[in-house]
Amino acid sequence: MEWPTSFYDLRDGKGCPICAEGRPAETERGIRIFSGQVCDAYLQKARIQRGYTVIIWRGRHVAEPTQLTDQEAASYWLEVLAVARALEKHLRPVKTNYDTLGNSLPHLHTHLIPRYADDPRPGWPFPFPHEPHQLRDANELRADASALRALLERAAPALPRKA
């Protein structure tokens, strides 16, 4: 088995859907809870795990964190940590997983996956099975998004923001 030709094009930024989408307030999959200098964080709508958030690099196209300059990398990871801290404060998980994969969509992004005391698969990388996902309750999702935005505004005032 080999990587598809389309992967190499995406890896190089050709036709990258993340680059093309800009910085929307909401996507099909998530609600933006943070707009930083170099990344956006989206609380995911899928009911796979409360607090599941994807943080997307919004600078020039890169597929790997090693393609960032030292300053870009520092900014990216500081923003990832700011979002993780807000998730921990609001949701009180036992553990948070940080997944930076890019195997299916090679544009730098990191999945933050809170893990809870009642986790169905402790010790495994993912708490959720690979099956079609239902959407989270819209009221709970919007309340979490609002609470996380407020925490990020208070807890990370030193982080530069995009207008």
Secondary structure, DSSP 8 states (H G I E B T S, - for coil): ----HHHHHHHTTTT-HHHHH-S-SB-SSEEEEEEBSSEEEEEE-BTTSTT-EEEEE-SS--SSGGGS-HHHHHHHHHHHHHHHHHHHHHH--SEEEEE---SSS-S-EEEEEEE-TT-SSTTSS-SS-SS---B--HHHHHHHHHHHHHHHHHH-TTS-B--
